[in-house]
């Protein structure tokens, strides 16, 4: 039975198939009436299907194969009210309550793309749907269906040989099917170490962009006619609702590789010309950054290490989205992760799995927030707690009190500078007399691109640039322990650009930091009215190097460029 004709013959023989179950004597009359009503409904539906031109099938008693059921996950089958009932390898048939529904048609298209088979949609009744959905439970040989994309190592190697620069992605995508476009995009993103893949519907076409080292790069433009097929493919593999196009959705899938699986977090939002999709690639090696390689200056690192090793108190990281706050906290967690230390995290969402650490996912739909979760976590007798973000006064209050009662608390706060953290917490309702004994240190950070060492070359700065550097370093606090090199020894570098760095001149990133440690002077100055400016002046007196100063020192160390420092730290 490998041809379309043989499939149709089989369907004709199976129409109206009855169950082998014989009712008991006491149930006979009742079941007969129910059966008569069901038969009548099936006949009515068959007549309607004939008048509309749609083929009809009764799945009661039909031998639905496991291979067919595996094509559509149970949750999706229930949501779209569809059942895949035949899959011979060359032919695929699905039954639907509403065969004309756009989402059902898109699903069949995706199945045809995936299986390379000829497909068809049949009209089924609610009873047939019930029978089909029940089959998921009654057939034990059906295995759980995992959402994901399998990229073979051979495919990666094949594409890697073709992807020398970003420009090589366009011709490969333009000549590929929708299914292959997804594989190509993910293979290229992995090859170029992209953190995010952006696929955006615009008026004239579809734009594909990669975020590499924090900067978006255009890599391809596709025909707008492909949009519906591409967005349906993305939603299908990430567990999103295909027929929802006017609301944001969040999903997830896995790239299965022999060297280890990589999770991908998917976000969609409606836009004027369709939807915008961002796929964040969650590499396990992204969090394997050693604390010593984060980029702290030696004296600052020593000072921060002393605060991390304290048994209680709070350490905050601040900065905008994408500034590396979570990576810094993960590096701290890995540093203190020992068998005799109980560590629990509250995250929204959990992006990376950390061995030996209890990670808990926030779920606002079930009222499991940072505040409610933190209360429960503290009853778990932890030594160290990480809260993904302090967003409100309630969470801040619980975290501060936990830091006061023998726990080391780690969290993030959205302020631009370290000096803004304390005024922000006070604005949330935290009393200064509680902040003084509970806060250990505040870290503000940004990420700048590293100069690619393979194509690094010396450059001559303009007189204005030298004067700017001189002015910034002249304000370097004496207590910082940093002595700026004399101007006659200054050297400035850039990346010339080569194939290995896609002619950008950069590869990788390094952090710029400013750190406030809570000493007696700062504690004594805390009040309800303390401003960000006052905090910054107190921190400078303590010896704090600002992020901009840290950036200039890294420029003179040959790690990055003046332009990068200006891009990330200009006020």
N, C-alpha and C positions, 0 to 999 in steps of 0.2 A: 504494500500500500504506500507507494511513493509518489504517485501523481495526484494532481488536483481532482481528476475524474474519480479515482478510487476513493478519495476522501468524501466526495459528494455521495457516492454509492453507499458508503458506510453510514453517513448521516441519514440517508433515506431509510435504511434498514432499522436504525435505532430510534426513529421518531416515535413518540408515544410509549417508549419503554416503561415497564412497570417494575416496582420493587418486588423481590422474592418473598418479602415478609408476609406471613399469613396472620391476620388478627385472631385473637382468642374469641371464644364464643361470646363472652360478655362485652367484648369490644366491637363485635362484628357490625352491628347496626350503626354505631357512631362512626366507626372508621369508614364504612361504606358511604355514608352521607358526606363525610369530609372528602373522600376520594372523588365522589361525583362532582362536588363543588370545584375541586382542583382541576378535574378533567374539563369542566365547562370553562374555567378560566383559561386553561391552556388552549382550548379551541378558539375562544374569543381572541386571544393574543395571536394565534396562528393566522386567523382571518385578517386581523389588523396588519400583521407583518406582510401578508401577501398583497394587500391593497397598497402598502407603502413601498413594496418592492424589496424589502429586506428579507434575507433568508431566516428561517426559524429553526430552533432546535430545542427539544425537551431533554434536559440532562438527567432526569430521574431514571436511574438504571443504566445510564451511559458509563462505559468504562473509561473514566478520566485517568490519563496516565500521569504518573509522578513527574515525568519529564515535562509535561505541559504545565502542571501546577507550579513547578520550580521557576517558570518564566516570570511570574508576577508575585511579589511578596504579599503575604496575607493582608497586612494593613492597607496596602495599596489596592488590592482586589476588593476589600470591603469598602474602602472610601469611594472608589470609582464605580462600584457595583459591576465588576467584570470577573469572568472566569476564563482562564486559558484551558481548553479541554482537549486540544490535539496539538501535538508537536512531533512530527515525523522526521524532522531534520530539513526537509525540503518544503514542508507546509506547516503553517501555524494558523490555528483557528481560536478565536476568543468569542465568548458570549457576553452580551451586555444588556442591562435593563434599558439603557438609552443608547442604541448604536450610533445615533447621529451626533452625540455629544462630542465637542471638539477635543476634550481631554482624552476620550476613548480613542478617537482617531489618531491623536498624537502618540498614545501608548502603543497602538498597533504599528505605527511607523517606526518607533524605537525598537520594538521587538523584531521587525523585519531587518532593521539595520544591524542589530546585534546577532541575529541568527542567520542572516543572509537567506531567509526563506520567504516563500510567497504567503501572504496573510489574508485573512478574511474576518469580518465581524458579523456575528449572528444575534438575532433577537432571542432573549431568554426571559422567562418569567421570574417572579420573586421566589417561587418554589425551587426553580432550577438554580438560582443564585444560592439559596440556602443549602441545597444539596452539594453544590460546588465548594462553598466555604467550609462545610462540615468535613469534606474530604481532606482538608489540610490536617485535621486532627485524627481522622480514622486511618490514614495511611502512614504507618510508622517509619517507612523508608524515606520520607521527605525530611531533608536536613534544613536547619535554619538558613535563611537567605541573608547573606551579608552584603550590605551596600558597599560598592567599591569599584575601583578600576584596576584591572590587572595589566601592568606594563611589563612585558618580558624583557629580560636583560638584553636579549638580542636586538629588540627594538630600540632600547636606550643607546646601545653601542652604534646602531645604524644611524640614528638621528644625531648622536654626538659627533660622528664623522662629518655630518653635513652642516652642523651648527657651529661655524667658526665665529660668526658675529651675529648680532640681532637681525641684521638685514637678511640672513639666510632663512629666517623663520617664515617670512611672507610667502615665497614661492612654494614652499612645502605645504603650508596650510591651504593655499589657494587651489591646489590640485588634489585635495583629499576629501573624503566623505566626512559627514558630521561626526561619526564615532571616532574616526581617525584624528579629526581636528582636536578633540578633547585629549586624546593620547599624546598628540604632538605638543599641545600647549603645556601639559604637565611634564612631559619628558624634557622640553626646552627649559621650563622653569627650574626643574631639578638640576639640569646641566649648568645653568647660569647662576645657580644659588639665589634664586628669587624667593623673597619672603611672601609675596602676594601676587596673584594673577587677577587682573581686572579685565572683565569682558563687558563692554558697554554698548548699548544700542543708541545710535545717533541718527540724525535725519538722513544722511547720505550712506551710512554703512555701519559696520560693527567694528569697534576699535578694541584691540587686544593690547594690554600694557602689563609690563612686569615691574614690580618694585624691587630694585636691586640696590643694596647698601643704603636704603632709605630714600632713594630717588626713583621716580617713575620713568620708565623708558617705553616709548611706543615700539611695538615689535611687529604688528600686522594690522591690516584692515581687510575686512571681509564684506561680501555682498549682503545688503540688508535683507534680502529675500531668505537668507539662511537663518534669520534670527529665531523664528518660532521653533525650528528644529533643534538649534543649539541650546536654547533655554530649556526646552523640554528634556533634552538629553542630560543637562546639568541637574535639573530637578529630579529626574528619574533616579540617577545614581546617588543623590544626596538625600533622598527621602522627603523631598518637598512636594507640595500640592501643585500639580501641573496646571490645574484650572484656576488657581489664585494668582492674579497678575496685578491686583490693585492694592496689595498689602505687603509689608516687609515679611520675609521668612528667613529662618535660620536652619541650617542642616549640617550634615557631616558625612564624609565618606573616607575610605581608606585606599591608598595606593599600595598594592601588594607586590613586594619585591623580594627576591630571594635573600637579599642582604638585610632585610628587616622592613616592616611596614611603616608607612608614613601617613599620618592622619591629615585630612584637609577639612578646614572649617569653612562653610559656605554661607554667605549672606547675600540676600537679594532685596532691592528696594525698587518701587515703581518709579519710572522717569517719563519724560514727555514723549519719548520715542520707543518705549518698551520697558526694559528693566536694566538695572545696573547690578552686575554680579561681581563679588569679590571672593576669591578663594584663597584663604590663608594657609600656607603650607607649614605644618607644625613638625619641623625636623627635630628628632631626638638630640642631635648634636648641637642644636641651637642653645640648649640649656647646660651643656657640658663645659661652660666657660669657667675656668678656675678663677677664684677670687683674686689671685695674684696677677692675673692677666687682664683685669678689667680696665686698668689704666690709672689707678690712683698713684699719686706721687708718694715716694717712700715714707716721708714723715707723716703725711696724711693717712696713709695705710696703717702705719703703726698706731696712730691715735685712734683710728676707727676700730682696729682689731681689739684694742683694750675695752671698747664699749660693747663689742659683740660678745666678748667672753664674760661679761657680767651676767649673773644668774637671773636678773630681772630688769625691768625698764622697757622703754620703747625706742625703736629705731624706725624712722620714717624716710621714705624716698619720695621726692617730688619732681615734677616735670610734666610736660605735655604728653599726649598719647604718642607712643612710638619712640620715646626717649630712652628706653632700656631699663625702666624701673623694675619690672618683674624679673628680668634677667639678673639684675643686681641682687634682688632678694633671694632668688633661687641659688645664686652663688654663695650667699651667706648661709642658706639652709644646708647646702651640701658641705659647707665648711664645718658646721656644728652637728651634722647628722652622724650620731654614734649610737651603738646598741643600747646604751644606758640613758639616752635622751628621747623622750616622747615628743614628737613633733606632729602637729595637726594644722592643716591649712583650710581656709574657706575661700573658694575661688569662683569667679563668674565670668567665663566658664573655666573649667579645668582644661588647659591647653596641652600641658605636658605631664606625663606620669613620672613621679619621682620614687625610686625604690626606697623602702624603709620609712616612708612618710605617709601619714594618713591624710588623704586629700578629700574634701567634701565639696560637693557642687551646690551652689546657691540655686534655688528654684522659686522665683517670685510668684508663680502661679499657685504654689502651695503654701505661700506665706513663709517660706524658708529664706529669710533675708540675712544679710550680714549680722544684723543685731540679734535676731532670734537664734541664728546659728551659733553666734559667739557665746550666748548664754549656755547653750547645750555643750559646746566644746569645752568650756571651763569646768563642766562636771565630769569630763573625761580624764582629769588629772594630767594635763599636759605640762611639759617643761617649756616648750616653745610653741607659739601660735603665730601663724601668718594670716592676716586678713587682707584679701585682695585689694580692697580700697575702702577708705573711710569716707563715706558720702554724706553722712548726716550726724546730727548731734547725739542721737541715741547710740549709734555704733561707736562714736568717739568716746562717749562717757563710759561704756562697758570696757572698751579697750584700755583706757587710761586707768580705770580701777583694777583691771587685770594686771597691768604693769606694776601697780602699786602692791599687789598681793602675791608677789613671787613668781611671776611669769615673764619670760622674754617675749615681747610683742614686736612683730614686724608688719609694716603696712605701707600703703602708698597714699599720697594726697595730691590733689591737682592744684599746685601753685607753681608759678614760674620760677621762683627763686627760693632758696632755703630760708631766707629771712621772712618769707610770707607765710610759712607754715604755722607759727605760733599765733599771729593775728587771726589767721583763718580758724584755728581751733577755738580761740576765744570767741570769735563771731558765732561759732556753733553752740556756744553756751558752756564751754569748759572753763572752770575757774583757774586763774593763774596759780593759786596756791597748790592745785593738783598737778599742773604741768611741771612745776619746778622739780619735784622729786620723781616724777614718772618718766620724763623724756631723757633719753641718753644722747641721741645724736639725730641730726637732720641732714639728709643728703639730697642735693639738687643736681640734676644731670642733663646732659644732651649727648647726642652721638654725632660724630663727624667721620667722614670717609678717610681712610688711610691712603697715603700715597703708595702706588704700586711699586714695590722695590725693584722689580725687573726693568722698569723703564723710568726710574727716578733720575732727575737731572737738576742741577743747580740753576737758579734763576736770580736775576737782579731786580730787587724791589724798586718801586718808584720812591722818590724823596718823601712823598706824602705818606706812603706805607711805613717807611722807616720811622718817621716822626710819630705816627700813630702807635707803633710798637713801643717806642721810647716812652711815650706818655703813659701808656697802660702799665708798663713795667715800673715806672717811677713811683706808682702808687702801691707797689707790692709791700704788704706789711712786713716789718722787721721780724716780728714774732713768728712769721710763717716758716722761717728756717731756710727759705729759698733765696739764693743770691743770684740775680739775673746776670748772665754773661755780659762782658763789656761789648759795646756796639761794634768794635772793630773785629770781633770774632763771630758775629752773626752770620749765619748762612740760611738761605731760603731755598726750598725745593718745590718741585712739582712732578707729576707723572706725565711723561711725554705722550704716552698712549701707545699701546701695542695690541696685537691680536688677543693676547692672554687676558687683557682687561677690557676688551671691546673698545679700545681707543678712548676710554674714559680717563685713564691715568690714575684710577683708584681701584683698590681691592680690599674689602673688609672695612670695619669701622672700629673706632676707639672712643672711649667716653671722656667727656669734659665734666669736671665735678667741682662743687663747692660744698663744704661740710661745716656745720655748726655743732660743736660739742657743748653740752650744757655745763658750764663752769659756774662758780659762785657769783661772779660778776653779773652774768646773764640772769641767773636765778633771782638775784636780789632786785634786778631791774624790771622783772615781770609785773605787769599791771593790766587792768581792764582796758586801758587806753593806749597801750604800747603799739606803735606803728611799725610798718615794714621797714621804713627808713631807719628808725631807731634801732631795730634789730640788726639791720645791715651794718650800722656803725659799730655796734657792740661786737659783732662778729669780726669785723676788721681789726678792732682793738685786740681781740683774742688771737688774731693771726690768720684769719680765714683768707684763702686765695679764691677770688671769684672765678666763675666758669670762663669768663673772657680772658682773665689772666692765665688760667690753666691752659686755655687754648693757645695763647701766644707762646707759652713755654713749650707746648708740644709742637708748635710750628718750628721753633728754634731747635727742637730735638730731631727735626726732620720727619715727623710722623704724619703731618697734615699740612694744609695750605692756609694762607691768610683768608682766601676767599671762602673756604669751608668754615672757618671760625666766624667770619662775618655773617655767613648764611644762617648759622644756628644760634648766635649769641647777641646779635644786634638788637638793641631795645627799640 
